Amino acid sequence: MRLLHTSDWHVGRTFHGADTLPALVEVLAAMADRVRRERIDVVLVAGDVFDSAMPAGRHVEALTEALGAIRAAGAQLVLSSGNHDSPARLGANAAFARAGGLHLSTDALDPASWVVELADEHGSVHVVAIPYLEPVVLRAALPEAGIRTQADAMRWAMDAVRAGLAAAAEASGAPVRSVVLAHCFAAGVAEADDDAPRDIRAGGLDVVPVAAFEGVDYAALGHIHSRQVLAEGVRYSGAPLHYSFRERSPERGGWLVELDAAGLAAVTWLDLPVPRPLTEVRGELDALLDDPSLDGTEQHWLRVVLTDAAMPLDAMRRLQARWPRCAQVEWAGGAGARTGAAVRERLARRSEPEVVDDFLAHVRGEGASEAERALVLDGLARAAAAEAAR
């Protein structure tokens, strides 16, 4: 059996305010083409199918068309809900969809509903799609389970998965091959350099150990937007599009997982197109605008770090004249390199005129002139007089 591991489609998400739907439609169409050419049997989506619990109509239509194209290319689909999805909305008509080869797993409290039993020439394969597990919800519904963290929730889920696989093996008289989908933050992820989801922070509270996935042939993880390998059979595929400049891997695609009679046979990477690459440049504004080495990047998503001694005026407009998709500008030159904490500490020790002088130095790289200082002092004196007259 050949399965394509994907995740985090985030249909409806924007990139720094720009619509990404046309690019995502392009990538998902390419995915359907790869399914046909690579003779893929199953496409997995490990959570965060939509970016919102209430997706717009055009986002629902785009997803429906993409799933239909993949199904027409010959693959069944297994989707689990992520923390961005509404389980009720994503799982609507799940029983009807199953008849057409689309399997939706959204009920976190019903492990039996997570199991999709498929088959190839070697026998049965259990694809177990664990929906996103919210510890607070599970703790309220299952007080006896002692669930406090994401790790506790995943241990509970994987215990149920292993028990189900053991029962299936006993019934069939042979081990059952298995693939698990899970949407979580797993130990070993290099989170500092990636676009970790908005509700996840490293530090131990919601980290799931890799060992939690023992007992299955392959764990298809979602929640992190760049591809990562935690173990041979435990991987993140990343998102099909870049959704942040912090995402670590420039490539986009999915893992082609091959199962033989004994279990996991091979895992290889399948590239998908990158409609608009990410580019980061650093330097002084005028030099960047005239830099011939940057020819060909005009249609990239661009992040710019300016090193001018003074913050240039109207920098974004000037940059977008060359790079229409310039999305982020940061000034790191002169006084702009100071951290906010350092500025606050400095302000706490300054008089009001000095605070104004520091502010001007912070935003433009040089303090007030003598004429400006005179105006500031006059304005402060007038304000003090008005306050005293009240």
ZIPE-V902382 format. One record per backbone hydrogen bond with DSSP energy under -0.5 kcal/mol. CO is the residue of the C=O (numbers start at 1). NH is the residue of the N-H. If there is no record, write none. Layout:
co->CO nh->NH
co->CO nh->NH
This chain:
co->1 nh->3
co->1 nh->259
co->2 nh->41
co->2 nh->42
co->3 nh->5
co->3 nh->257
co->4 nh->6
co->4 nh->44
co->5 nh->255
co->6 nh->46
co->10 nh->13
co->11 nh->51
co->13 nh->20
co->14 nh->16
co->15 nh->18
co->18 nh->15
co->20 nh->24
co->21 nh->25
co->22 nh->26
co->23 nh->27
co->24 nh->28
co->25 nh->29
co->26 nh->30
co->27 nh->31
co->28 nh->32
co->29 nh->33
co->30 nh->34
co->31 nh->35
co->32 nh->36
co->33 nh->37
co->34 nh->38
co->35 nh->39
co->35 nh->40
co->36 nh->39
co->41 nh->76
co->42 nh->4
co->42 nh->44
co->43 nh->78
co->44 nh->6
co->45 nh->47
co->45 nh->80
co->47 nh->8
co->48 nh->10
co->49 nh->11
co->52 nh->55
co->56 nh->59
co->56 nh->60
co->57 nh->61
co->58 nh->62
co->59 nh->63
co->60 nh->64
co->61 nh->65
co->62 nh->66
co->63 nh->67
co->64 nh->68
co->65 nh->69
co->66 nh->70
co->67 nh->71
co->68 nh->72
co->69 nh->73
co->70 nh->75
co->71 nh->74
co->76 nh->43
co->77 nh->103
co->78 nh->45
co->79 nh->105
co->80 nh->47
co->81 nh->132
co->82 nh->85
co->85 nh->87
co->86 nh->90
co->87 nh->91
co->89 nh->92
co->91 nh->94
co->93 nh->97
co->94 nh->98
co->95 nh->99
co->96 nh->99
co->96 nh->100
co->97 nh->100
co->97 nh->102
co->98 nh->101
co->101 nh->77
co->101 nh->103
co->102 nh->104
co->103 nh->79
co->104 nh->106
co->105 nh->81
co->106 nh->108
co->107 nh->110
co->110 nh->113
co->111 nh->114
co->112 nh->115
co->114 nh->129
co->115 nh->117
co->116 nh->118
co->116 nh->127
co->118 nh->125
co->120 nh->123
co->123 nh->120
co->124 nh->177
co->125 nh->118
co->125 nh->127
co->126 nh->128
co->126 nh->179
co->127 nh->116
co->127 nh->129
co->128 nh->130
co->128 nh->181
co->129 nh->131
co->132 nh->134
co->133 nh->135
co->134 nh->137
co->134 nh->138
co->135 nh->139
co->136 nh->140
co->137 nh->141
co->138 nh->142
co->142 nh->145
co->143 nh->146
co->146 nh->148
co->149 nh->153
co->150 nh->154
co->151 nh->155
co->152 nh->156
co->153 nh->157
co->154 nh->158
co->155 nh->159
co->156 nh->160
co->157 nh->161
co->158 nh->162
co->159 nh->163
co->160 nh->164
co->161 nh->165
co->162 nh->166
co->163 nh->167
co->164 nh->168
co->165 nh->169
co->166 nh->170
co->167 nh->171
co->168 nh->172
co->169 nh->173
co->169 nh->174
co->175 nh->177
co->177 nh->126
co->178 nh->217
co->178 nh->218
co->179 nh->128
co->180 nh->220
co->181 nh->130
co->182 nh->184
co->182 nh->222
co->184 nh->186
co->185 nh->208
co->186 nh->189
co->189 nh->191
co->190 nh->193
co->191 nh->194
co->194 nh->196
co->197 nh->200
co->204 nh->207
co->205 nh->150
co->206 nh->185
co->207 nh->209
co->208 nh->187
co->209 nh->212
co->210 nh->213
co->211 nh->214
co->213 nh->216
co->218 nh->180
co->218 nh->220
co->219 nh->221
co->219 nh->235
co->220 nh->182
co->221 nh->237
co->222 nh->184
co->223 nh->197
co->225 nh->239
co->228 nh->230
co->228 nh->236
co->231 nh->234
co->233 nh->219
co->234 nh->230
co->234 nh->231
co->235 nh->221
co->236 nh->228
co->238 nh->7
co->244 nh->247
co->252 nh->272
co->254 nh->256
co->254 nh->270
co->255 nh->5
co->255 nh->257
co->256 nh->258
co->256 nh->268
co->257 nh->3
co->257 nh->259
co->258 nh->265
co->258 nh->266
co->260 nh->263
co->263 nh->260
co->266 nh->258
co->268 nh->256
co->269 nh->271
co->270 nh->254
co->272 nh->252
co->273 nh->275
co->277 nh->301
co->279 nh->303
co->281 nh->305
co->283 nh->307
co->284 nh->288
co->285 nh->289
co->286 nh->290
co->288 nh->291
co->290 nh->292
co->291 nh->294
co->292 nh->295
co->294 nh->297
co->297 nh->300
co->298 nh->325
co->300 nh->302
co->301 nh->279
co->302 nh->327
co->302 nh->328
co->303 nh->281
co->304 nh->306
co->304 nh->330
co->305 nh->283
co->306 nh->332
co->306 nh->333
co->312 nh->315
co->314 nh->318
co->315 nh->319
co->316 nh->320
co->317 nh->321
co->318 nh->322
co->319 nh->322
co->319 nh->323
co->322 nh->324
co->323 nh->326
co->325 nh->302
co->328 nh->304
co->330 nh->306
co->330 nh->332
co->333 nh->336
co->334 nh->337
co->335 nh->338
co->339 nh->343
co->340 nh->344
co->341 nh->345
co->342 nh->346
co->343 nh->347
co->344 nh->348
co->346 nh->349
co->347 nh->350
co->351 nh->355
co->352 nh->356
co->353 nh->357
co->354 nh->358
co->355 nh->359
co->356 nh->360
co->357 nh->361
co->358 nh->362
co->359 nh->363
co->360 nh->364
co->360 nh->366
co->361 nh->365
co->369 nh->373
co->370 nh->374
co->371 nh->375
co->372 nh->376
co->373 nh->377
co->374 nh->378
co->375 nh->379
co->376 nh->380
co->377 nh->381
co->378 nh->382
co->379 nh->383
co->380 nh->384
co->381 nh->385
co->382 nh->386
co->383 nh->387
co->384 nh->388
co->385 nh->389
co->387 nh->390
